[in-house]
Amino acid sequence: MAQMRSMTFDALIIGGGGAGLRTALQLSGSGYRTAVVSKVFPTRSHTVSAQGGITCAIGSADAEDDWRWHMYDTVKGADYIGDQAAIEYMCRTGPEVVFELEHMGLPFSRTDEGRIYQRPFGGQSREYGKGGQAARTCAAADRTGHALLHTLYQNNLRHETTFFNEWFAVDLVLNSAGTVTGVIAINIEDGETVLLQSRATVLATGGAGRIYASTTNAHINTGDGIAMALRAGIMVQDMEMWQFHPTGIHGAGVLVTEGCRGEGGYLINRDGERFMERYAPNAKDLAGRDVVARSMVLELQEERGCGDERDHLLLKLDHLGEEVLNSRLPGICELARTFAHVDPVREPIPVVPTCHYMMGGVPVNIDGQILRQADDGSDEVVAGLYACGESACVSVHGANRLGGNSLLDLVVFGRATGQFIESALRDGISLESASSDDVERAMARLRRLDSGSAGNNGDTPAALRRAMQGIMQRCFGVFRSGELMRTGRDELQALRPRIEALSLSDQSSVFNTERFEVLELQNLYEVAEATAFTAELRTESRGAHAREDYQERDDENWLCHSLYWRDGNRCGRRAVNFSPAGMDAFQPTVRSY
Amino acid sequence: MGKDGSNVVSNKLQISIYRYRPEHDEAPWMQDLEYETGGRDLMVLDVLEGLREQDPSLSYRRSCREGVCGSDGMNISGRNNLACITPLSQAAPDGRLVLRPLPGLPVVRDLVVDMTMFYRQYESIAPYLINDSPPPAIERLQSPEQRAQLDGLYECILCACCSTSCPSFWWNPERFVGPAGLLQAWRFLADSRDTADEERLAGLEDAFSLFRCHGIQNCVASCPKKLNPTRAIGEIRNQLIKRAV
């Protein structure tokens, strides 16, 4: 390879979704040389698919609404392993951050008073669970993620952020002191490999739902940042916690927002029964997503599913009337017609629980600094590296995320990460250098793939990906058991050498999508393996992690985060934060809806 | 399409697909292929994913696979559309599917076009809210009626299906803003919160930026989100005329 070009920035953001763009905006708005590396044009990032809204106590639908109620709901929704200082920060700061988005131009739907429209979502309550259902999710019709992502991209254009669009980040560069100095990235359009150096590198690479066969996630959600961190020796947290969204369109996996149930829609089984009344007598269809998803799987197991195969349930919306559907849920009507061939104005939508969100990620503090565990078990910071958004685990979602909290997470912690880096840059972070050996280490994976020396035995990325997704779907789904998970883990690990040995049938440089497909599959594999090990480790049922062989929550042993390191598949534990800054913590109680 | 979604789709699909790999091909060529559909009414993107398993060198963009990210705009049997939401029953009713890159933009490879010019046009209209008065402590108020003015505008996904179907864009991409850019220009002009009407209009009053639109309406016909750039252009034109009087 010819001499590799290098470029240097004050801050480098990997990922152009909601979290990355919010971080970048903070920094470029303050005049720092900020670059975003995005493997797709930023408005094509998966934030664009978020539908129902951004949950936040702005007091529009209910003037008395209180961020502390939102905090309570989030702590309970997380099944008590969300970090309460972080949840407090998110819920308290949220209104300011949402108003900022409005000021930037986000076209929220409006109330008659001209304020931001808010709708009810799952797991929301007034008065700490005692005052009934709240309406706290701020919405731009059912296209809130689209509106948010475009608004952030537009404002980054205004502040002249540097964009490396359709560039793929391969691996982190760490120097001998363990400081992250930048990344190796490839320009997808011409194949040039470049060293991007920075004083601060931020992972904002989103989720990895493509480890499962059936997912609401985009093709690009391949856990690139998680895998980069794992390969760099950094630990990840709570990777067993995957959210299955109750309403993915049967067959297609496409998301149907929880806002449908917020607006008054409900689920029915083959007898036409509104079955959630049996499982969650108070919240019914607006119980936590984990609760609704499990109820649905039980209905299917008990042969009350719909259709000839009894393999799905129905989401009934027609009683809401055409006008509400067209004004509040226009995107859903379009998706249902396209992917389910039904018109929600007249017919219910066939749905099944579908992999949707990764609660785990790279552990960070509120400032976005990535944490590692010191020898005495305490947290310490990884120099030069930050994370925010779905790829990070701060942890505000714990064992189960509430609907509308992901967009809030992106912008609150995207901004907080940006603010922290901003002040650090102002104080003067020196640019750490990396030796050619350090760079060469980060190039190893790419060199192996490009040399074709690994000895491919006729495998294709598509076939291996399908095999991995099948294992994850079968063994690490809504309900789990030790035996099945161990089988799944062994089958999964048998795939590693084959995935690492993949070589390219197409060696060309220009827009070679096969090359990135292999790199992405390798990233997915790292995420899947982390999930397999931590899921088997946690011998209890909590939030999204439901075990048939350990059906109860076990606070004595498992009121903690799980940790995982790639080296030797080592697992560990980390304490949950019960120390909010300005109030008493919410203590674990029985979680019912 | 049948009401129950069961469409009669031929088992054997005849596909003709535009191929161009600059490192291998002296000129673009059309590759003829057959594809087993199993009689299912697949989306065009499903077919492409299947073809790419057989031939990994086939390149195209895709991401969300549900019509909201705007990655997979292409020319499908003569019409610009998104591959992920175009079913075979619509794209190949006679069992013949022709796939080409979006017209009017340089081809990078196969179905991938260089969208630099398209994005530049978008950037030219200052695609962000301008309001330099100090914001209130809460949101800026906007009535539901004022907000309704943005419907049919803000939903644009920047897929370029409209602009690349527009003859005025083909002739003058450097100077005509194109339907997607103009739709966004009106999105901000129509926003009750935006205070830069004068600057926005001044930027569009020359003979090319907007007035190269000849009302052909290919943009309307090709928009996968059913938006109407021609109407937006008409609204801006009215404002420009009013301003000139």
Interface residues (C-beta under 8 A of the other chain):
Chain A: V40 F41 T43 R44 S45 H46 V48 S49 I58 V98 F99 E102 H103 M104 G105 P107 F108 S109 R110 T111 D112 E113 G114 R115 I116 A140 R143 H146 A147 H150 T151 Q154 N155 L157 R158 E189 A218 H219 I220 A252 V254 L255 G331 E334 L335 T338 F339 A340 H341 V342 T460 P461 A462 A463 L504 S505 D506 S508 S509 V510 F511 N512 T513 E514 E517
Chain B: M1 K3 D4 G5 R21 P22 E23 H24 R52 E53 P56 S57 S59 Y60 R61 R62 S63 C64 R65 E66 G67 V68 C69 G70 S71 I85 P87 V108 R109 D110 V112 D114 M115 Y119 E123 A126 P127 Y128 L129 N131 P135 A137 I138 E139 R140 L141 Q142 S143 P144 Q146 R147 L150 Y154 E155 I157 L158 F188 D191 R193 D194
